[in-house]
Amino acid sequence: MSKARVDQQSDEAYYQKSLAFEQGMVPVIMKDGNIVTGVDGLLRTLAEIVDAWATHTGKSKEEAYEREFGWNGGDGYYGAFEMTAANITSVLTRSAEPVRKRLKLLYNAVRNNNLSKWLKLAAIELDRKAKGKTARNWRIRTHAQKVEHGIVKSDVLDEELTPGFAEDSGLGEKLVGAQLDELVKIANRERDIHKPFFRATRDEFSPTAHSAVLAWKPQTMKANGERRFLASSGIVVEDRETLRGSEVSDPAISDSEIDQIAIRKNEPVSPAFRARFRADANSKTNWSQGRDYYDIDLGSESALIAHKVKARMDAGISGSTDLMLHAFQWLGVAGDEMKTLRLALAGWMMANRDHSFYEVLKAAEAYGLAFNPNPGDLYEDDANLYPLTKDLFNNVLPSEKGASPIFPKYYLSQVFKESLSASLLDTGKTKEEIHVELRDDDIPSWMTEVMSEQDTAELLRLRELVRGLVINAGDSKSQKLKKIRDIRKSSPYVYLGNVFGVLRVDSMLDTFVRKFHPASSMENDDPWIRFAEAGIPITLLKYRTKEHFVLIENLRVAVQNARVISDKLEEKNINRARIALIRKGIKEKEVNIIQNGLIKKYHDDVVLSEEKQSDAQKMTRMSQLEMIASMERTSGVWYSWGNKDMLDRYVKAPSLREATSSVPSAQGSGLYISSTLSRSCSYGEKPGQRVLVVTLNNVPTININNPAQKEKLRRLVPPEGSLDVLESAGVYGNVIEILMLYGSGNFGRLTTNEGVTLIQDVSIIPESELRKEVPKLTDGAKLNFMSQARDYKLDITPWERAKSVSPLILDAHDIPIPPPLPFPV
């Protein structure tokens, strides 16, 4: 435990110092001449395009600037300024303007979709010229946003673009070859969308009609689905982490930025407002922050990848970085210039805490910009810092006990850990003794029983942070929510969320808040959290309606409030609530598990019958196994063989666990899958059998080959238990919603729909997989697969003629637990 506490403090120090270091990186990055030159080069390119647009649509530059750069949605972003023609001209032409404003101007042109518009129309013109078609005016309709007397207005304008725009804008030199062909295809495809409305007589452009020209990379799209919006709901702007005007430096906040703040505050744009804003060091900018707007889905794939390298996440992998780098590619940026602009984007987004350094570099990875994410190396590898070098950041963090220069990696070092070991008070308590204390704080034993020393140290630190909160009687609800949100950004909360899932860590947090701040009126009204605190398994809560949740809560309250008379529980209200649940379609055996588990939680001194005691133990074990399953996630394509009707039922079933509940197997019911097409093909031998393609995306998993999970499972069973730890811990008998991997890990039992896609369309199987696996199929399975392939217009003749092999022999690790019996037709 002493070592675990030191490791926890070391990790937390690294987490906090990483944030401090990133804030210190910003001025170094944004003042660097290479960064300024790179951003200015892009601005000149953009100015050339918009100047050509003004000429070829018959507008003045001033009118074109306001219309083409306006984007109301970005007026609360870092570096936003009043988008008048004069202010825009100043940013485009004056090198004294802050880099943040120059990047903001670039960002507006990307986010309002006007860059997509310019690229598509230039591509159409170039394509027509290449095909020998007559040059002509191009009719378009643009939904625009512009500033008039300090007020942002939206309007719709029909325009004609005259020939020559592509050449005069400079895009003619940049859009060539395959790049031009791709743009033309996108332009024609997106133009067809508007045919029913405009009969293809014009193209329509809007700030909300996002074009595939700047589509996110698949990696970014996936990662952005692993975060939640409106994370600060209920917290007023005054209580959020908005930057103060006095914190904006290098250079200081400008007049046009303050004017935009006045507009958002519905105050007059005036010298008087600027003076008041500057005079008060606590004046807030109202630039929203990414880390304030988003919550990361802890336990998601992107969160776990970051967790593995101890990387701090603020708002998720940066979609804005993806958009901007995609835009830069179209504008001819490549190689080292892309790396330079990557660092510029990192500086811009770290300044306002919109994204962490890791989140920006991880998004850029999709564009071939490799980086070193390893703990500490993230901030010291010159390749990550290009065009700057590590030595330029030597003085960002203050020296520590004679060690200089200091980088975040120091706080993971043995030297730092030894200093912690000397300063931390050794309580001399074992993990088990600490767990007793935690139970006194209402953390249930079923949770602590699956915790390692490191998990326990993190939970102790979470308790310490909550206990140290200062929640005053006069605090508003917004202020209280902000203090709780700060805890959710802490290192121990993030650790526990990534190991055990958001629902579990929130229930721990909620328990501590009620324990140490009972008068704070911070009772969590989320039923999922309440049920998690009560120990009700997530498996038994899925696919329930709001009415079901009300009835489950009625049962929980009835059990909690039931009186104990002469060692017996008064069950009248409990039975009434129980019957109501059964009548609404919840299986009686599941209701029994919930009811008796709750009795055990709230009335541990009541003697239960053997059957009820078994139900109570089952609820506890299901919840424990769900926690353990959160530790590992599985992604990839797996396979299952069966008859068509059966597979159809699985595809359509809202609950895979219930749909497969009658599958006979020694390892329990479920959908049995294998890691390759051929591995279980002996179950595809019978005529008419087909294969189900099972796509897994971050599915909670209990893996027999995961040492950390095996250790936790062993803690749940007596030493004399079965040699098969999955069996001893009850994984086979408790059909919770997870993926269970057994044997050598190439076979699994699937009982969850979370992150799972089932499909019989074998044409989605990658060619590389088909090339490798089809020759391995047994004769009967190959005939069946050929038939199924024809149904989906997949030609497997390049591979099916390869010599057949004998049915697959399981390796030694799989022999004790063979694949399941075929499902009865």
N, C-alpha and C positions, 0 to 999 in steps of 0.2 A: 504493500500500500504506500509506503514511503516513496518508492521509485515511481509509482503511478502518479502520486501527487506532484512530484518534481516534473515528470513528463507533461502533465496537464498544465502546470504553470509555464513551462517552457513553450508549449504550443500556443498558449494564450498570449504570451509576450510576443511571439513571432507574429501572431494574428494582428495584434494591436500596432506593433512597430511597422508592419507592412503597410497599414493604412497611413501612418505618419510619414513613412518614407515616400509613398506615392504622392502625398500632398507636397512634400519637399521636392519631388522630381519636376513638378509642373513648371515653376519659373525657369528652371534650367533648360527644359525642353523648349518652352515657348519663346525664349530669347535667343536660341541658337540660330546662327546665320543660315545653316543648311535647311533648317525647318522653315524659316521665313522665306527663303528662296524657293523652296518646293511649293509652298502654299501660294506664293505670288505668281509662280508660273501657271498654276491652274487658274488663278483669277484672271490672268491675261487671256487665257484660252476662252474662259467663260465670257469675258467682256467682248471679245471678238465675235463670238456667236451671237450675243444679244444685240450688239451693234448691227450685225448683218440682218438679224430678225427685224429690227426697227426699219431698216432700209427697205426690206422686201415685203413688209406689211404696211408701209406708208405711214409710219409713226415717227415722232421725235424720239430721241434717245431717252429723254426724261420720262415720257409716257411708257416706253417699253420697259425701262428699268423697274418702274413701280408695278407694272402688271406682271412681268416675267419673274421677278424675284419675290413677290408677295406670297406669304403663306401664313394665314391667320393661326393655323395649328401650332406654329413654332414660336409664337410671341411670348411664351413662357419658358423657352429654352435658354440655356446658358449663352450669354453674349447677345441676346436678342436686342435689337435697337429699332427705333421708329423708322419704318421702311419708306421714307420719302426719297424722291429722286436725288436731292442734294446729299442726303446721308449715304445713299448707295454709291453715288459717284465718288464720294470721299473715300469709301472703303476700297473701291476699285482702283483708285488712282493715287492714294496717299499711303506711303509706307509707314507713316507714324501711327496708323490705326492698329489697334490690338489684333493679334493673330486670331483671337477668339471670335472677333467680329467678321474677319475674312472667312474663317471656316464656317461660321453661321450663314454667311451669304451663299457659300457653296452648298451647304446643307439644305437651305430653302429651295434652291433650284432642283435638288434631287427629290426632296420630299413632296413638293407641289406638282411633281410629274412633268414639269416643263422641260427638263433635260431629256426625258424620254420622248417628248413631243419633237424637240429639235432633232434628235437623232433619227427618229422614224421618218420625218419629212425629208431630211437630207438624204437618207437611204433610198427613199422612193424616187427622189429626183435623180440620184446617181444611177439607180437601176434602170430607169426609163432611158437615160442617156446611153447607157451601155447596150441597151437593146435597140437603139436607133429610133426610139419613139420621139415624137415632137414635144418639145418643152412647152409646158402650159402652166397657167395659174392653178394653185391647189386651194380648194375651199375647205375651211376648217371652222370649228366652233370651239371656243375656249371659255371655260368657267374660271374666272380670275378673281383674285383678291388684291385690293390695293388700298393705299392710305389717302384719305382726303381730309385735310384739316384735323389731323390727329385721330380720325375715325377710320377703322378698317371697314371697307365695303366689298361686298361680293357682287359680281355681275356676270352676264353672259355676253360674249362678243363674237359675232360672225366676221371672219377675216378671209382675205385671199393672200396667199404667199406666192410671190412672183418668182420666175425661174432665176437661178443664179445663187440662191441662198447657200447651197451646199459648198460651192466654191468660195464664196465671199466669207463664209463663217470659218473656213479652215477645216471643216469636217470632211471635205472631199479628199484631203491628204491622209486622214486618219481612218476612214471607213473603206477598207479594201478587202478583196478576197473573201474568205470564209466569214469574216466578221460582217461584211456588208450583206452577204447572202442570209445570214442569220437574222439581221435586223429587218431585212425586207420581208422575210417569212413572218416575223412577229407583227410587223406593221400591217400586212395584208390580213393576217388572222384576226387581229384586234379590230381592224376596220369592219370586218364582216359582222362583228357583234352588233353594230349599229344599223345594219341594213333594214330591219323592220321599221325603224323610226325615220331614217333619213334616206332610204333607198340608195345608200352608198354614194350620195352626192357630196358628202362632206365627212371629214373625220372629226371626232369629238374628243376633247381633252378636259380632264377635271382633276382637281387635287385629290379626289377620293377614288378615282378609277385607276388603281395601280397597274402599271404595265409590266409585262414579263421582261421588258428590256432591262429592268433593274431588279429582277426577281432574286430573292434570297437563295443561297446555296442550300441544298437539302439538310446539311448539318446544322445550319443556323435555324432553319425552319423547325427542325425537331427540338432543338434546345430552347427555342422561344415558346414552345408549347409546355415547357417545364418550369413555368413561373406563373404567378398570379397577379392580376391587375388590381389597382385601387387598394393597395396594401395598407395605406394610411387612412382608410375610410373612418370617419368619426373624429379625426384629429384636424383641428382647424389650422389654417395656414400659419397663424402666429405661433403655434406650438411645434411646427415642423422644423427640420434641419436646413431651412433655406439659408443661403449665404447672406451675410451682412455686406452692405456696400463697402464697408471699411476693409473687408477681407479680400476684395477684388484688387489685384495689383498687377504690376508689370504689363502694361501701365494701369493706372487707377481707372475706376469706372468712368465712362465718358458721358457727355451730355445726352447723346442720342439714346444711350442705354437707360439713363434715368428717365428720359421722356417716355420711353416705352413702359417703364414701371408705372409712371403716372397714369398712362392710358389704361393700364390693367387695373389700377386702383380707382378708376373713374374720377380722377382729379385733373384739373387743367394742366396742360403742358406749358410750363412757364419757368423763367429764371428763379422765381421765388421757391417753387417746388424743388428745383435742383439744389438751391442753397440749404433748404431745410433738410433735405436728404443727406447732404454731405456733412452738415453740422452735427447730426446725430450718429454716433459710431454704431448704434444698435439698429439703424435703419435696415430693414430686410429687403432683399432683391425680389422676391416672389418668382425666381427662376426655379421651377420644380426640379427635384433631383430623382435620378433613376432609382437609387437605393431607397428612396422614400415612397416611390410609386409601385415598385414590384416586390414581391416576396418569392424567393426561390423555393421550388418544390424539393425540399430536402429528401434525400433518398432517390431522387430521379437520376437518370444516367449522367447528365451534365454535372449535377451536384456531386455525385460520387467520384467522378473523374477528378474534379477539383479537390475533393476531400482527400483523395489518395496522395496528392502532391502538396497538401496543406495550403492550397491556394484560396485566397479570400474572394468571395463573390459578393457583389453589390446588387446587381439587377439582372443577372443572367447573361449568357453569351450575347455580345453586342450586335443587334440587328442593324444599328446605324453604321457600325464599322463595315458590315457586309455591303450595305447599300452604297456607301461612299467608295469603297474599293472597286465595286462593280462599275460605278460611274467612272472612276479614274481609268479603268481598263479601256472603256469605250473612247476615252479622250487620249489614248495613246500612251498612258503611263505603264511602265514595266520595270522589272529588275530592281536595282537599288533605289530608284525613285519611289517605287511602291513601298519599300521598307521605310524610307524617309517619311512618307505620308502616313504610314501606319503609326509611327511614333508621334507625329503631329496629332493624329486623332486620339491617341492615348493621352497625351497631355491635355487636350481640350476636354475630354470626357472625365478624366480624373479630377480636374480642377473643381468641377461642380459635384463630384461624387456621383456622377451618372453611371459610371462603370469602373471596375477595377482594372489594373494593368493586365492581369491575366485574362479577363473577359474580352478585352480588345484584341490581344494577341491570339487568343484562341479562335475568335471569329476570323481573323486574318489568315489563319492556317488554311482555311478553305480555298484561299487564293494562291496557295503554294508558298506562303511566307512561313517557313518553319521557325519554331522557337523552342527554347529549352524551358520546360515548366517545372523542373525539379525543385524541391524545397530550397529556397535561398538563391539558387542559380537563376531563377526568374529575373532577379534584379542585378545580377552580376555578370551574366554572359553578354559579351559585347555584341554578339549576333542579335540578341533581343533588343539591344539599345541603339542599333544603327540608325542614323549616322553618328550618334554620340558614343562615348566609351565609358566604362565603369568609373574611371578616375575622375570624371566630371561630377560625380555624385558623392565624392568622398566626405563632404561636409554636410550632407543632408541630415544625418542623425548625429546627435552629440556623442562624444566619446564616452566610454563606460569603463571605469576602473582601470584606466591606463591603456585600454585596447583602442586603437585608432588606426585607420578609419573604421567606422561601424556600419555594417549593412544588416538587414533583417536576419540574414543567415546566422549571425553571431548568437542570436537568442535560441537557436537549436543546438548550439555547440555544447560539448562536454564541459568546457570551461564555465559557461553560463550555468549549466545544470549543477555543477559543483558549488557554485556560489548560492544557488537556490537551496541546495541541500543543506548548506550551512545556516541559511537564514530561516527556512521553514521549520516551524515547531513540530517535532515528531510526536504525534499523539500516542504512538505505540499500539494503536488499535488495529485489530485484524479487519479484513473485509467483512466477516460475519458480524463482528461487534458493531461496525458502522451501519450495517444493514438493520440491526435492531434499532439503532437511533433513527434511521430513516423511516422505519415502520411507526415509530412514535410520532413522526411528522406526517403520518397518513399515507406514505408511499407503500403500496401493498407488497406483501412478500412475494407474490407471483411475479412481480416485476424485478425485484432485487435478486431473486434466485437465478436469473439468467444473465446477471451482470458480472463482467470481469472486473479486475482491480481498476483498469483504466476507465471503464464505464462508471464505476463507483466514484472515482476521483472527479470525473466530469459532473456527475450528479451532485456531489458535495459542493462543487464550485457554483453550480446553478442555484443550489439552496442558499449559498452565501450571498450571491448577487441579489436574490429576491428578498432575503432578510434585510439586506442593507438598503433597500429602496426607501426613500423618504416620501411617503404619501401623506400629505397633510389633509386635515378635515376640510379645508376650504378649496382644495384642488378641484378643478372642473373635470368632467368626464374626459374631455379631450386631453387634459394634462396627464391624467392617470393612464389613458391609453398609450400616450407617447412614452411614458416610463416603462410600460410593459413591452412596447415595441423595441425599446432600446435593449431589453433583455433578449428579445428574439434575434437581435443582431449580434449577440455575444458569442464568443468561441464555444463555451460549453453547450449552449443551446444548439448551435449548428452541428457540433459533434454528435450529440444525442439524437438529433433529428435525422442525420445521415445514417446512423447505425440502427435506430429503432423506428424511424418514420415520424412524420410531423404529428400525427394523431397521438402517438404515445408521448412524445416530448411535451406537447401542449397539455396533456393531462397531468404530467409531472409539474409543469409550470403552474397550472391552475391550482393544483393541490397546495403548492408552496404559497401562492398568493393568498389563498383562503386561510392558510395556517398562520402566516405572519402578519397579514393585513386584513383581519376579519371585518373591520369596520369600513373598509375602503369602497364597499358597494361595487366590487369588480367581479361579481358572480358571472361566470361564463354561461351564456344561454345557448351555446351550440350543443345540440343533443348528442352529436358524435363524441364530443369531449366528455360530456357527462357519462355516457355509456362506457367510454374507454376507462374513465376513472373507476367505474363500478366493476370493471373487468369483463364486460360483455364482449365476446369475440367479434371482430369486424366481419368475419364470415357470416355470422347470424344476423348482421344488420344490413347486408347488401341486398339490393333489389326490393327494398321495403318502401312502401308509400309513406306520405306524411301522416296518414291515419295510423299506420302501423307504428310509427315512431311515437305518436301520442299514446297509443295503447301500451307500448313497451315502457314508456315513462310512467304511466299509471301503475304498471306492475312494479317497477322499481320503487316508486314512492310507497306503494302499499306494503312492500316487504320492509322497507326502511322504517316505516311508522308502526309496523305491527307490534302489539304488546306481547311480552313474554309473561305468562302466568303459570306458576308452578313448573318451571322448566319447559313449558310447552308454548309453542307459538300460536297466537290467535290468527287463524288463516281465512276468516270469512272474506275480508276485502281482497286478500291475495287470490283466493279462488275465483272471485268475481272478475278480477283483472285477467287472470289466466284464461278463463273461458272466453272472454271477449277476444283475446288474441287468436285462440284456436278457431273461433267462428269467422275470423277475418282471413283464414287461409294459411296461417303459420302452422307448420307441422307440430304435433303435440310433443314429439320427442325433443324438438328444439326449444319449445316453450318450457319444458321441464328442465332442460339444461340451464336456461336463463334464470328461471325461478329459484331453483335449488342453489345455483351459484350465488345469487343475490342473498339468499338466506344465510349461506356460509359467510358472506362478506359482512353483513350487518348484524348477524346474531350467531357469532361463532360458538357461543356456549350452548346453543340449542342442539340436542342430540338428534341426528338425522338417521333415517333408516338406511340400510346398506345401499338400496337402489338410489335414494336421494343423494347420499354421500358420493356415489359414483358419478351422478350427474354434476354435482358441484365440482368434483375433481376434473371432470371433462371440460367444464367451462374454463377452469384455471389453466389446464394444459393447452387448450386451443389458443388462448390469449398468449401464452408463453411461446408457443410454436410460431405464432404470427410475428412476434417480436424478433425471434431468431431468423425467420424468413426474410425480414427487412434488411438483414445484413448483406445479402447477396442478391444480385439482380441478373437475369439472363436475357440476352438479346440474340436473335439469329433466326434461321429458318430450320424447322424440324418437320418430321413426317409421321403420318400414322396411316396404316392400311385397314380397310374394312369395306363392307358392302355399301353401295351408293345410297340406299335409303337411310342407313344408319348415319353415314357421314352428312347427309342432308339435314338430319335432325340436329346433329351437333352444330352445324353452321347456323341454323336458324334459332337454336335454343338461347333464350336470354341468360340462362344460368348453366354453364357447362358442368358445374358440380352436380346440379340436380339431374341434368340430362344423362350423366354417366353414372348415376348412383347405383345402378344394378349391374355394372360391369364386374364379373367375378375375377378376383386376383388375390394372391397372398399379400400383396402390398396395398390392398384397399382399392376402392372404386375410383374411377377417373378415366381420362383419356390418356392412353399410353402412347408415347411418342418416342422416336429415335432421332439421333442427331444427323443421320444421313439417310438418303433414299433407300439404300440397299441393306442397311444394317438389320432391319426387321422384315425384309421382303418375303421371308418364309410365310408370313401371315397374309401375303398377297397372292398365294399360289392358286386358291380356288377360283374357278371361272366367275367372272363378273366382279371380282374385287377391284377396288380403286384406291388411290392414295389421296390423303388429305394433306395439303400444304399448311403448316402451322407457323405463322410468323410471330415471333416473340419480341416484345419491346419492353425491356427493363422489368421483367416479371419477377415478383418476389419468389425467392428460391431457397429451399433447404437442400444442400448438396452434401452427400455423404463424404465427399473428398475435400470439404472445406474444414481445415483444422480448427479454426476459431468457432465455427458452428458446432462441430463435433464436441468440443470442450464444453460448450454451453449445454448441449443435449445430455452429456454425461452427468452434469450437475443435477439434472432432473430425475435421475434414476439411481437406485441403490447399486453398490459395487457389484453385487452378484447378478446383475441384470444380463440380458442376452448379449452375445458378442456383437450382434447387429444393433448399433446404437439407434438407428431409425426405429426399429421395432421396439426397443426398450423404452424409448422416450414417447412412444405412442403416435409417431408420425403416420404409421400405416392405418391405425384405427381411427384417428381424428382427421376427418376429411375436411381440412381447412382449405381456403382458396389460395393455393400456391402452386409452384412447380416443384416437384420432389425429384431429385436426381439420385439414382442408386447405382449399384454395381461399379463399373468403371466411370460412370458419369455420362455414358452415351445413351442411356435410356432414362426416361422420365415419366412421371405420372402428373398429368396436368388437371387441375380442378378449378382454375380461375379464368375469368374473361378479361381481367385487368391486363392491358397491354398485349392482348392476344387477337390475332386475325386468323380466321379459318376460311380456306377457299379450296375448291377442287380444280381450279384452273391451273393446270400444270405448266402452262406456257409462261408463267411468271418465274419459274425456276431458272436461275442463271445458267447460261450455256456451259460455263466451266463446271458446274455441278453435274449437269446432264452428261457431259463428255466423260466425267470421271465415274459416275454412278450407274448409268444405264448398262454398261457392259457387265457390271457385277450382279445384276438382277438374275434371280432364278428364272427358268424357262417360263413357268406359269405366270409369275409376276411380270415378266417382260411382255408377254402377250397382253395381259390386262393393262399394262401401262401404255402400250402402243395404241390400244383401243381408246383409252382415255385421252391420249395426246391428240388423236384425230378429232375428237369432239371439240377440242380447243384450237384446231388448225395448227398444231405443233408437229413439225416434221422431225422425227428422231432417227430417220434412216441413216444419217451420218454416223450414228453410234450404236444402233440396235443390232447391226450385223456383226459386231465384235463378238468374240467367242464367249459363250455363257460360262459362268463359274458355278461351282457347287454352292448349295445354301451356306450362308455365312456361319462360321463357327465362332461362338462367343469366346472372348478372351477370358482368362482365368478369373479375373475380378468379377465378371458377370455371372459366372456359373451358379453361385449360391442363390441368386435371385433372378430367375429367367424372365423373359418377356411374358406378358399376360396371356391367358387363354383367349381365343377369339371371342368377340362379342356375339351372343346368340342372335340369329337373324329374326 
